[in-house]
Amino acid sequence: MISTAIRVARVGSAAELAAAVLMTLGYPGLMAAALVPSAPAFAAAAAVTYLADLYLHRKGSRLIALLGKVRAGLSTRFLVRELLLILLLARLDLSQEPVFYAAIACFTVFFGLQAPHGALVTLIGKRRQMPVVTRNVDLASRLRIPDAPPRRLLSRATVKMLHLDLAAVVGLLVCAITDSETAGFVGIGVTLVLSALYVLALVPYLRAKRLPPKADKVLGTVSAWLREYRPQTVLYFSGSDDSAYQVNMWLETMEQMESRPLVILRERTVLEKMAPTSVPVVCVPGGVHLMNMDLSMVRVALYCANVGKNIHLLRVPTMKHVFIGHGDSDKLASVNPFSKVYDEVWTAGRAGRDRYAIADVGIRDEDIVEVGRPQLAPIRTWQGAPEGRIPTVLYAPTWEGWDDNPGNTSLLLAGENIVKKLVAAEPPVRVLYKPHPFTGTRSAKAGAAHRRITALIKKAAAQRAGDPRFTADPAAEAEAKAQLTRLKARLDGLSLAFDERADEAVTSRDGIVDLRKHEEAARLRAEWNEAYWRSFPSFEHRVITGAEPRLYDCFNASEAMVSDISSVVSDFIASGKPYAVADSAELGAEEFRRQNTAVRAAVILGNDAAELDQLLDAVRDPAADPLAKDRKELKEYLLGPDEPTSLEQFDSAITDLALKAEARNVGQESHAVTMDDAVGAAPDDATELPKDSRGVTAG
C-alpha cells in the first residue's frame, strides 16, 4: 500500500511520502489554528510546512513539480501561509495595532520584490548561457569570459528568497504569543532588509564586464578554433540525458582513432551526463548556430542514434555520413528505415548486413561496411573453468521497454525462477545480478520483480555466509576494502569533474581536460575494479547496480551469463563463454533462434528456467560443451574477425570514406570551374536564347 501511495504521490521514498503528507496536512492545520485562534498551534503547523517543503526541495521530489501544475506552487504556498498569519493576528484582536498594518505592508512589499528578484536571476542565467558550450576547446586565450556569480546567489534562488519571510513570520508569532510588538517590528525589518539586499546583490552581475561575450562573437571564436584544429571525423549525438550512455560508449574509440576527432552534441543535459574525455566537444543547442558553423574541413560524420536533429548536420554535402548505432542486436531499432539517409551504415559483422537484407528497409548492401565493435576490446576471452573458486554466473536482464510485450524482459515471468535455480545449484555457483539501469522506470511490475530478485539474492548470500563449506579470507577482504577507499580518495582528488559552482560559461572557458590526470584516472579505475572483486568472498552472491563496476567488468568476472534479447548478448558473445537467453514470449526454441541471430549458440530458457542445467554443465565441463563450436562461429558472424582488430577496421573504414568525400569535393570544384569557364566563353550574341510565343525561353 505504501509503495502504491509513493507512486501516486510521485515521490521517491517513504520519507518523501511522509514529508508530503505532513506538508499537505499542515495547511489545514494553519487554517484551523488561525480560526481558533491559537498562536502556538499556528507556530507548530508553520514549522511543519516549512520543514517538509524544504525537505522535498532538497530531495528534488517530483511532487514539487506536480504541485506547481495544480496551482499550488512554491510562491502560492508561502503566500497562503502569510495570509493565514494575517488572519491569525486579526482573530487575536491585533487588527487595530500598528504591527498588524506593518505586517500587511511587509508581505506586500516582500512579494513585490519577488518580481525584480526573479527577473534578475532569469536574466543573469540567460545572459551567461553560451550559444555553444565546449570541452577541450581553448576559449580562455581567445575570449574574455568572467567568473560566474557566487553560487549562493543563484542556486535555488527562489527558495532562498521566499524563505526570507521566516524572520517576519517568527517575529509576528512571538508578538502574537507575548504581546511584544517590538519582536514583530524587528522580524519585519529583517525580512525587508534582507530581501532588498538580495535583489541589490544581483544587480552588478548584469553589467557588461560580468557577462560573457555575445553570441556572434562566441560563434566566430569557435569557428576560428575549428579552422585551426581542423577536425576530420565528427561524432554527432542528440538525445535525452538518459541516453547519454549512447555517446559515452564511443568516447574511448574516438580517443584512440587515427583521424582527428570532434564530438558535437545538441543538448546541454547530455553534456552534463557525458563521461570525461580528452576529445574536443562542442555542444550546439541551436540548429541555426550549427548550420552556420564552419565544418568544411570535416570529411566523416558518425551518428550513434536516429533522431530528428540529425538533419542539421546531414544537410552538409562536403562530408560523408555514417550510422554506427549504439549497440548490435536483433531489435527493430537495429534495422530502422531512417538509416537510408546515411551514405553508409556500419555494422559489427556479417549479421548486421544480413539483418538489413532480411528487413528490406531500403538499405543497399554496397552501403554497409563491417567494422567490428571497438568498444568490446576490454572483454577477455574465456580461458576455461576457474581455478580455486566456484564458477560465477551473471544474470543481466534488460529493462521492460516502452510496451508490455512479454518478450522485452525476463524479469517479469522468468527472473525469479532463474535466480532460485542458480542460488540452489549443486555443485554451487556464484550469482551476480546486474539489472538494466532503466529497470522499473516504466513498469511497476518490473520494479517489484527487481526488488524480489534482489531480496532473493541477498537472502541466499546471507545463508551462504554461514555455510561451513565456504571459507572467506577476512584479512584479504579488509585489505581490498581499504584499497578501494584509498583509490576512491585519489580518484576524487583528481577533480576531473567541473566545479559545481561553475556555470556553462566558466566550464567552457576552463574545460580543458588534463591528459595526465585523465590517463591516471583510467589507471586508478582499473585498479579499483581489480580491488572491488577482492573486497568480498569469491563465493558471495552479489547485486551490482550503478555505474561501477561496469557491465564488461562483470563479463570478465563471470564464466557464463543469462540475459534477454539485447545488445548485452551480442557483446557477451565476444568473450566466447557459454550463455543463455530467456524466451519470455514463449516462441519456442526453434522460432526463437530463427527470429534472433544472437541466440543461435545459446541455451534457450523457458519461463520456468528448466534448461539452466545445460548452461551449468557447459561451465563445469567445457570439454563436453555442445555449443562451443557454434559460439565461435557466431562470434565471427556477429562481431567480425579478431584480426585485424576492430579499431584497425574502424580506422580503415574512416580513411576510405574520407577519401570518397574528398574525391566528391574535388569533383564538385572541378565541375564548378568548368561551368564558370563555359559561361565566360559564351559569345555576347548567344546569351539571348529564342523564346516561344508565350515568352518562355526555349530549351
C-alpha positions in Angstrom: 0.0 0.0 0.0 2.8 2.4 0.9 4.5 1.7 -2.5 1.3 2.4 -4.3 0.9 5.7 -2.4 4.5 6.6 -3.3 3.8 6.1 -7.0 0.5 8.1 -6.9 2.1 10.9 -5.0 5.1 10.9 -7.4 7.7 10.7 -4.6 10.8 8.6 -4.4 10.7 7.1 -0.9 8.7 6.6 2.3 10.4 9.6 3.9 9.4 11.8 1.0 5.8 10.5 1.2 5.8 11.3 4.9 7.0 14.8 4.2 4.4 15.3 1.5 1.6 14.1 3.9 2.8 16.4 6.7 3.0 19.4 4.3 -0.5 18.6 2.9 -2.0 18.4 6.4 0.0 21.4 7.7 -2.0 24.0 5.7 -5.4 22.9 7.0 -3.7 23.0 10.4 -2.7 26.6 9.8 -6.2 27.5 8.9 -7.6 25.8 12.0 -5.1 27.5 14.2 -5.8 30.9 12.7 -9.6 30.5 13.2 -9.4 29.1 16.8 -7.2 31.3 17.2 -4.0 29.7 18.7 -0.6 31.2 18.1 1.3 28.2 19.5 -0.6 25.8 17.3 -0.1 28.0 14.3 3.7 28.1 15.0 3.8 24.3 15.2 1.9 23.9 11.9 4.0 26.6 10.2 7.2 24.8 11.3 5.9 21.5 9.8 5.1 23.1 6.5 8.4 25.0 6.3 10.5 21.9 7.1 8.5 19.4 4.9 8.6 21.8 2.0 12.4 22.4 2.4 13.0 18.6 2.7 11.1 17.9 -0.5 13.0 20.6 -2.4 16.4 19.3 -1.2 15.4 15.8 -2.3 14.3 17.1 -5.7 10.9 15.4 -5.2 8.6 15.2 -8.3 5.8 16.2 -6.0 7.1 19.8 -6.1 6.6 20.0 -9.9 3.1 18.3 -9.6 2.0 21.0 -7.1 3.0 23.7 -9.5 0.8 22.2 -12.2 -2.2 22.3 -9.9 -1.6 26.0 -9.0 -0.2 25.2 -5.6 3.4 26.2 -6.4 6.0 27.4 -4.0 5.1 31.1 -4.1 1.4 30.2 -3.6 2.2 28.1 -0.6 4.2 30.9 1.0 1.6 33.5 0.2 -1.2 31.3 1.8 0.8 30.8 4.9 1.4 34.6 5.2 -2.3 35.4 4.6 -3.3 32.9 7.3 -0.8 34.6 9.6 -2.6 37.9 8.9 -5.9 36.2 9.7 -4.4 34.9 13.0 -3.4 38.4 14.0 -6.9 39.7 13.2 -8.5 36.9 15.2 -6.3 37.8 18.1 -7.7 41.3 18.1 -4.5 42.8 16.8 -6.1 44.3 13.7 -6.1 47.8 15.2 -2.4 47.7 16.3 0.4 49.2 14.2 2.1 45.9 13.9 -0.9 44.5 12.0 -0.6 47.1 9.3 3.1 46.7 9.3 2.7 43.0 8.7 0.4 43.7 5.7 2.8 46.2 4.3 5.7 43.9 4.9 4.2 41.0 3.0 3.0 43.3 0.2 6.5 44.7 -0.3 8.1 41.3 0.1 6.0 39.8 -2.7 6.6 42.9 -4.7 10.3 42.2 -4.5 9.8 38.7 -5.9 9.3 40.1 -9.4 12.6 42.0 -9.8 14.4 39.2 -8.0 13.1 36.6 -10.4 13.7 38.8 -13.4 17.3 39.4 -12.3 18.0 35.7 -11.7 16.5 34.8 -15.1 18.3 37.5 -16.9 21.7 36.6 -15.4 21.2 32.9 -16.2 20.1 33.8 -19.8 22.9 36.3 -20.4 25.5 33.8 -19.1 24.2 31.0 -21.2 26.6 30.2 -24.1 25.3 29.6 -27.7 28.0 27.0 -27.9 29.2 25.0 -24.8 32.6 23.4 -25.1 35.1 21.0 -23.6 38.7 20.7 -24.5 38.5 23.8 -26.7 40.8 26.7 -25.9 38.5 29.6 -25.4 40.3 31.2 -22.4 43.0 32.7 -24.7 40.5 33.9 -27.2 37.5 35.2 -25.3 37.1 37.2 -22.1 34.7 35.1 -20.0 34.3 36.4 -16.5 33.8 34.2 -13.4 30.2 33.2 -12.6 28.3 34.9 -9.8 28.6 33.2 -6.4 26.6 30.0 -6.4 24.9 31.0 -3.2 23.2 33.9 -5.1 21.7 31.8 -8.0 21.4 28.3 -6.7 17.8 27.6 -5.6 17.3 31.4 -5.7 13.5 31.4 -5.5 13.5 29.0 -2.5 16.1 31.2 -0.7 14.3 34.4 -1.4 10.9 33.2 -0.2 12.4 31.8 3.0 13.5 35.3 3.9 9.9 35.8 5.2 10.9 33.5 8.1 12.1 36.4 10.1 8.9 38.3 9.8 6.8 35.2 10.5 8.8 34.3 13.6 8.7 37.9 14.8 4.9 38.2 14.3 4.3 34.9 16.1 6.4 36.0 19.0 4.4 39.2 19.1 1.1 37.2 19.0 2.2 34.9 21.9 4.0 37.5 24.1 2.2 40.8 23.1 5.7 42.2 22.2 5.2 44.4 19.2 9.0 45.0 19.2 9.6 41.4 18.1 7.1 41.8 15.3 8.7 45.0 14.0 12.2 43.5 14.3 11.2 40.5 12.3 9.5 42.6 9.6 12.6 44.8 9.4 14.9 41.9 9.0 12.8 40.3 6.2 12.5 43.6 4.3 16.2 44.5 4.6 17.5 41.0 3.6 15.1 40.7 0.7 16.1 44.1 -0.6 19.8 43.4 -0.2 19.3 40.1 -2.1 17.8 42.0 -5.0 20.5 44.6 -4.9 23.3 42.0 -4.7 22.2 40.6 -8.1 22.3 43.9 -10.0 26.1 44.1 -10.6 26.1 40.8 -12.3 24.2 42.2 -15.2 26.9 44.7 -16.0 28.7 44.0 -19.4 32.0 43.2 -17.8 30.4 40.5 -15.7 28.8 38.8 -18.7 30.3 36.6 -21.5 30.6 38.0 -25.0 27.5 38.0 -27.2 26.5 35.0 -29.3 28.0 36.2 -32.6 31.5 36.7 -31.1 31.4 33.3 -29.3 30.3 31.6 -32.5 33.0 33.3 -34.5 35.6 32.3 -32.0 34.6 28.7 -32.0 34.6 28.6 -35.9 38.1 30.2 -35.8 39.2 27.4 -33.4 37.7 24.8 -35.7 39.6 26.2 -38.7 42.8 25.8 -36.7 42.1 22.4 -35.2 40.7 21.1 -38.5 38.7 18.1 -37.2 38.4 15.3 -39.7 35.8 13.0 -38.1 32.8 14.1 -36.1 30.8 12.0 -33.6 27.3 13.6 -33.6 24.7 13.0 -31.0 21.3 14.3 -29.9 19.0 12.8 -27.3 17.8 12.9 -23.7 20.1 12.9 -20.7 19.1 9.3 -20.0 20.5 8.3 -23.4 24.0 9.9 -22.7 25.4 6.3 -22.4 24.9 6.0 -26.2 27.6 8.6 -26.9 29.7 7.7 -23.9 30.3 4.2 -25.3 32.1 5.7 -28.3 34.3 8.2 -26.5 37.2 5.8 -25.9 37.1 4.8 -29.5 37.2 8.4 -30.6 40.2 9.0 -28.3 42.1 6.1 -29.9 41.3 6.6 -33.6 43.9 7.9 -36.0 41.6 10.6 -37.6 41.4 13.9 -35.8 38.1 13.7 -33.7 35.4 16.1 -32.6 32.2 15.4 -30.7 29.1 17.5 -31.5 26.2 17.4 -29.0 22.9 19.1 -29.3 21.6 19.1 -25.7 23.2 20.7 -22.6 21.7 17.9 -20.4 23.7 15.3 -22.4 26.9 17.3 -22.0 26.3 17.3 -18.2 26.0 13.5 -18.2 28.9 12.9 -20.6 31.9 10.9 -19.3 35.3 12.7 -19.1 37.1 12.6 -22.4 40.2 14.1 -24.0 38.3 14.6 -27.3 37.2 18.2 -28.1 33.4 18.5 -27.5 31.1 21.2 -28.9 27.5 21.4 -27.7 25.4 23.4 -30.1 21.7 23.6 -29.0 20.6 25.9 -31.8 20.1 24.4 -35.2 20.8 27.7 -36.9 24.1 28.1 -35.0 25.1 24.6 -36.1 24.2 25.2 -39.7 26.4 28.4 -39.7 29.4 26.7 -38.1 32.4 26.2 -40.2 32.7 22.4 -40.6 34.1 22.5 -44.1 37.2 20.5 -43.1 35.2 17.5 -41.7 35.1 14.5 -44.0 33.3 11.9 -42.0 30.3 12.3 -39.6 29.3 9.4 -37.3 25.8 9.1 -35.9 25.0 6.8 -33.0 21.3 7.5 -32.8 18.5 8.1 -35.3 16.9 11.3 -34.2 15.2 14.3 -36.0 18.0 16.7 -35.2 20.5 14.7 -37.3 19.1 16.6 -40.3 21.0 19.7 -39.2 24.3 18.0 -40.0 23.1 15.6 -42.7 22.5 18.7 -44.9 26.2 19.3 -45.2 27.4 17.7 -48.5 31.1 18.1 -48.1 31.2 15.2 -45.5 30.1 11.6 -45.7 27.5 10.5 -43.2 27.6 7.1 -41.4 25.2 5.4 -38.9 27.2 3.5 -36.3 24.5 2.9 -33.7 24.9 2.3 -30.0 24.6 -1.5 -29.9 24.2 -4.5 -32.1 21.1 -6.7 -31.6 18.1 -8.2 -33.3 15.8 -5.5 -32.0 13.8 -3.5 -34.6 15.9 -0.4 -33.8 18.9 -2.1 -35.5 17.1 -2.0 -38.9 15.5 1.4 -38.8 14.4 2.6 -42.3 15.7 6.0 -41.3 19.1 4.7 -42.0 18.5 5.3 -45.7 19.6 8.9 -45.2 23.2 8.0 -44.5 25.9 7.4 -47.1 27.0 4.2 -45.2 25.8 2.0 -42.4 28.5 0.3 -40.3 27.8 -2.9 -38.6 29.9 -5.1 -36.4 29.9 -8.2 -38.6 28.1 -10.1 -41.3 25.0 -10.5 -39.2 24.2 -6.7 -39.4 24.5 -6.8 -43.2 22.1 -9.8 -43.3 19.7 -8.2 -40.9 19.2 -5.2 -43.2 18.8 -7.5 -46.2 16.1 -9.6 -44.5 14.3 -6.5 -43.2 14.2 -5.0 -46.7 14.0 -1.4 -45.5 15.9 0.2 -48.4 19.5 -0.1 -47.2 21.7 -1.1 -50.2 24.2 -3.9 -49.5 27.0 -1.9 -51.0 26.4 0.9 -48.4 27.0 -1.5 -45.5 30.5 -1.8 -44.1 31.6 -4.3 -41.4 33.9 -2.7 -38.9 33.6 -4.9 -35.7 32.9 -3.4 -32.3 35.9 -1.4 -31.0 34.2 -1.0 -27.6 34.5 -4.7 -26.9 38.3 -4.7 -26.6 38.1 -4.8 -22.7 36.2 -8.1 -22.8 38.5 -11.0 -22.1 38.0 -14.3 -23.9 37.2 -17.5 -22.0 40.1 -19.4 -20.6 38.0 -22.3 -19.2 36.7 -23.1 -15.7 38.2 -21.1 -12.9 40.9 -22.4 -10.6 40.4 -22.1 -6.9 36.9 -20.7 -6.9 33.4 -21.7 -7.8 32.1 -20.6 -11.2 30.2 -17.3 -11.5 27.0 -16.8 -13.5 25.9 -13.3 -14.4 22.2 -12.5 -14.7 21.9 -9.3 -16.7 18.3 -8.8 -17.8 17.3 -5.9 -20.0 14.5 -3.4 -18.9 10.8 -3.7 -19.6 10.8 -1.4 -22.6 8.1 1.0 -23.7 5.3 -1.5 -24.2 4.2 -4.6 -22.4 5.5 -7.2 -24.8 6.3 -10.2 -22.7 9.5 -10.8 -24.8 11.0 -7.5 -23.6 12.5 -8.7 -20.4 12.8 -12.0 -18.5 12.3 -10.2 -15.1 8.5 -10.5 -15.0 8.0 -14.1 -15.9 11.3 -15.9 -15.6 13.6 -13.8 -13.4 12.7 -15.3 -10.0 12.9 -18.8 -11.4 16.3 -18.2 -12.9 17.7 -16.8 -9.7 16.1 -19.5 -7.5 17.7 -22.3 -9.6 21.1 -20.6 -9.7 21.4 -20.0 -6.0 20.2 -23.6 -5.3 22.5 -25.2 -7.9 24.7 -28.1 -6.9 27.7 -28.1 -7.3 27.3 -24.4 -6.3 27.8 -21.3 -8.4 28.0 -17.7 -7.5 25.3 -15.3 -8.9 26.0 -11.7 -10.0 22.8 -9.8 -10.7 23.2 -6.6 -12.7 19.9 -5.2 -14.0 19.5 -2.6 -16.7 19.6 0.9 -15.2 16.1 1.7 -16.6 14.6 -1.3 -14.8 11.3 -0.3 -13.2 11.2 3.2 -14.6 8.1 2.5 -16.7 6.6 -0.7 -15.3 5.8 -1.0 -11.6 5.6 -4.8 -12.0 9.1 -4.8 -13.3 10.3 -2.7 -10.4 8.6 -5.1 -8.0 10.2 -8.1 -9.7 13.6 -6.5 -9.4 13.1 -5.9 -5.7 12.0 -9.6 -5.1 15.1 -10.8 -7.1 17.3 -8.5 -5.1 15.8 -9.9 -1.8 16.3 -13.5 -3.1 20.0 -12.9 -3.8 20.7 -11.1 -0.5 19.0 -13.9 1.4 21.0 -16.6 -0.4 24.2 -14.6 0.2 23.4 -14.5 3.9 22.8 -18.2 4.0 26.0 -19.0 2.2 28.0 -16.8 4.6 27.0 -19.2 7.3 27.7 -22.4 5.3 30.9 -24.1 6.6 31.7 -25.3 3.0 32.6 -21.8 2.1 35.6 -20.1 3.7 36.3 -16.4 3.5 39.5 -14.5 3.9 38.6 -11.5 6.2 42.1 -10.1 6.2 42.4 -10.1 2.4 38.9 -8.6 2.0 39.7 -5.9 4.6 42.9 -5.0 2.8 41.0 -4.8 -0.5 38.3 -2.6 1.0 40.9 -0.3 2.4 42.5 -0.1 -1.1 39.1 0.8 -2.5 38.8 3.6 -0.1 42.3 4.9 -0.9 41.6 4.6 -4.7 38.3 6.4 -4.3 40.0 9.3 -2.5 42.7 9.5 -5.2 40.1 9.5 -7.9 38.1 12.2 -6.2 41.3 14.2 -5.7 42.0 14.2 -9.5 39.0 16.5 -9.8 38.2 15.5 -13.4 34.7 16.8 -12.9 34.0 20.5 -13.1 33.3 22.6 -10.1 29.6 22.5 -9.1 29.7 26.3 -8.6 30.7 26.9 -12.2 28.2 27.7 -14.9 28.4 26.7 -18.5 30.3 29.9 -19.5 33.1 29.0 -16.9 33.2 25.3 -17.8 33.6 26.3 -21.5 36.4 28.6 -20.6 38.2 26.2 -18.2 37.1 22.9 -19.7 40.4 21.6 -20.9 41.0 18.0 -19.6 44.4 17.4 -18.1 45.7 14.5 -20.1 47.9 13.3 -17.3 45.0 13.3 -14.9 42.8 11.6 -17.5 45.3 8.8 -18.0 45.9 8.5 -14.3 42.2 8.2 -13.6 41.9 5.4 -16.2 44.7 3.5 -14.4 43.1 4.1 -11.0 39.7 2.9 -12.2 41.3 -0.3 -13.4 43.0 -0.8 -10.0 39.7 0.0 -8.3 37.9 -2.7 -10.4 40.5 -5.3 -9.5 40.3 -4.4 -5.8 36.5 -4.5 -5.9 36.3 -8.2 -6.8 38.8 -9.0 -4.0 36.8 -7.0 -1.4 34.2 -9.7 -0.8 34.4 -13.6 -0.9 34.6 -15.2 -4.3 31.6 -17.3 -3.5 29.3 -14.4 -2.4 26.2 -13.7 -4.4 26.1 -10.1 -5.4 23.6 -7.4 -6.6 25.5 -4.9 -8.7 23.9 -1.6 -9.6 25.3 1.8 -10.5 28.0 2.8 -13.0 30.8 0.8 -11.3 31.8 -1.9 -11.8 30.8 -1.7 -15.4 28.9 -4.4 -17.3 32.1 -5.5 -19.2 33.9 -5.9 -15.8 31.1 -8.3 -14.8 31.5 -10.2 -18.0 35.2 -10.7 -17.1 34.3 -11.8 -13.6 31.9 -14.5 -14.9 32.0 -17.8 -16.6 28.5 -17.7 -18.0 25.6 -15.3 -18.5 21.8 -15.3 -18.6 20.1 -12.4 -20.3 17.4 -11.3 -22.8 17.4 -10.2 -26.4 19.5 -7.0 -26.3 23.0 -5.8 -27.3 24.2 -7.3 -24.0 24.0 -10.7 -25.5 25.9 -9.7 -28.7 28.6 -8.1 -26.6 28.9 -11.1 -24.3 29.5 -13.3 -27.3 32.8 -11.6 -27.7 34.0 -13.5 -24.6 33.3 -16.9 -26.1 31.7 -18.0 -22.8 28.5 -20.0 -22.5 25.3 -18.0 -22.3 21.6 -18.5 -22.0 18.8 -16.3 -23.3 15.2 -16.3 -21.9 12.4 -16.9 -24.4 9.9 -15.0 -22.2 7.4 -14.7 -25.0 7.4 -18.5 -25.3 8.0 -18.6 -29.1 9.7 -22.0 -28.8 13.4 -22.6 -29.2 13.3 -23.1 -32.9 11.3 -20.0 -33.7 13.2 -18.0 -31.1 16.5 -18.9 -32.8 15.0 -18.1 -36.2 14.0 -14.6 -35.2 17.1 -13.8 -33.2 20.6 -14.3 -34.6 22.4 -13.8 -31.3 20.7 -16.8 -29.6 21.8 -19.4 -32.2 24.6 -20.5 -29.9 22.7 -20.0 -26.7 20.9 -22.2 -24.2 17.2 -21.2 -24.7 15.3 -20.8 -21.4 11.6 -21.1 -20.9 9.9 -19.1 -18.2 10.4 -22.0 -15.8 14.2 -21.9 -16.4 14.3 -25.7 -16.5 17.0 -25.6 -19.1 19.6 -23.9 -16.8 21.3 -27.2 -16.1 22.6 -27.3 -19.7 24.3 -23.9 -19.1 25.8 -25.0 -15.8 27.1 -28.3 -17.3 28.9 -26.3 -20.0 30.6 -24.2 -17.3 31.6 -27.1 -15.2 32.9 -29.2 -18.1 34.0 -27.1 -21.1 35.2 -30.2 -22.9 31.6 -31.5 -23.0 30.1 -28.2 -24.1 28.0 -28.9 -27.2 27.7 -25.3 -28.2 31.4 -24.2 -28.1 31.9 -24.5 -31.8 28.6 -22.7 -32.6 29.7 -19.8 -30.3 33.0 -19.4 -32.1 31.3 -19.3 -35.5 28.6 -17.0 -34.2 31.1 -14.6 -32.7 32.7 -14.0 -36.1 29.4 -13.8 -37.8 28.1 -11.1 -35.3 31.3 -9.2 -34.5 33.6 -9.9 -37.3 37.1 -11.5 -37.3 39.6 -11.0 -34.5 42.3 -9.9 -37.0 42.7 -7.1 -37.9 41.5 -5.6 -34.7 38.2 -3.8 -34.7 39.9 -0.5 -34.1 42.1 -1.1 -37.1 39.0 -2.0 -39.2 37.2 1.2 -37.9 40.2 3.4 -38.8 40.4 1.8 -42.2 36.7 2.4 -42.9 37.1 6.1 -41.8 40.1 6.6 -44.1 38.3 5.0 -47.1 35.2 7.1 -46.6 37.2 10.3 -46.1 38.9 9.7 -49.4 35.5 9.3 -51.1 34.3 12.6 -49.5 37.5 14.3 -50.7 37.1 12.9 -54.2 33.5 14.1 -54.3 34.5 17.6 -53.2 37.3 17.9 -55.8 34.9 16.7 -58.4 32.4 19.4 -57.4 35.1 22.1 -57.5 36.2 20.9 -61.0 32.6 21.0 -62.2 32.1 24.5 -60.9 35.3 25.7 -62.6 34.2 24.1 -65.9 30.8 25.8 -65.7 32.3 29.2 -64.9 34.7 28.8 -67.9 31.8 27.8 -70.2 29.7 30.8 -69.1 32.7 33.1 -69.6 33.4 31.8 -73.1 29.9 32.2 -74.4 29.5 35.0 -77.1 27.5 38.0 -76.2 25.0 37.5 -79.0 24.4 33.9 -77.8 23.2 35.0 -74.4 19.7 35.8 -75.7 18.1 32.5 -76.4 15.0 32.2 -78.6 11.6 32.3 -76.9 8.3 30.7 -77.8 5.0 32.5 -78.3 4.4 32.7 -74.6 7.8 34.4 -74.0 9.2 31.3 -72.3 12.9 30.6 -73.1 13.3 27.6 -75.4 15.1 24.5 -74.1 
